[in-house]
Amino acid sequence: AQKITQTQPGMFVQEKEAVTLDCTYDTSDQSYGLFWYKQPSSGEMIFLIYQGSYDEQNATEGRYSLNFQKARKSANLVISASQLGDSAMYFCAMREGWVSNQGGKLIFGQGTELSVKP
Amino acid sequence: GAGVSQSPRYKVAKRGQDVALRCDPISGHVSLFWYQQALGQGPEFLTYFQNEAQLDKSGLPSDRFFAERPEGSVSTLKIQRTQQEDSAVYLCASSALQRGTDTQYFGPGTRLTVL
């Protein structure tokens, strides 16, 4: 069964520094998608970045980049120039292939709580 | 445009009561998902709609949970005879496409507390 593992329950980073949040996944499928979401204390899940299994280049979105290492089955999120507003829970999620009657449901990891220090 | 909205944001129920949670997806989105998020955990899939058809309900924890999307837009998640273990945040998400790289956009969630 597919599985997402986030081994860092909590992380601290100094404002303006970069931080890497780890994510490893397990799947037997060749086609899958990997997502990162941010969940502030308000509770809403905010989409950050997406990486497809066939994408050859690492995804980037502003200050967010995804370090995708397919052979190691890892999809780490890198946040550059951390800001106080980045303090939140971060979830890695995987969609395994695409099956018409499943619509691409997501499997989430346990999350990493990031705290940015001033 | 407007994002996914959910109501109520907070719901307190006495054990045994029925509750109904509403989700308004982004206009035109074909796919709609419900997830359950227990305290300190990642969200877990409950059910999936493609337009008005409920194509996957494999994540519903018991037959007390029921979801519908009769006109292919607004969806309601109903929990009958609530139990304390039903206490969680219920998240709704919608996506535009039926396949590919479509992204799921989430609502703010409904926090259900069963006393």
Interface residues (C-beta under 8 A of the other chain):
Chain A: I4 G33 F35 Y37 S42 G43 E44 M45 I46 F47 Y50 G52 F91 A93 W98 S100 N101 Q102 G103 G104 K105 L106 I107 F108 G109 Q110 G111
Chain B: S31 F33 Y35 Q41 G42 P43 E44 F45 Y48 Q50 L55 D56 G59 V89 L91 A93 S95 Q98 R99 G100 T101 D102 T103 Q104 Y105 F106 G107 P108 G109 R111
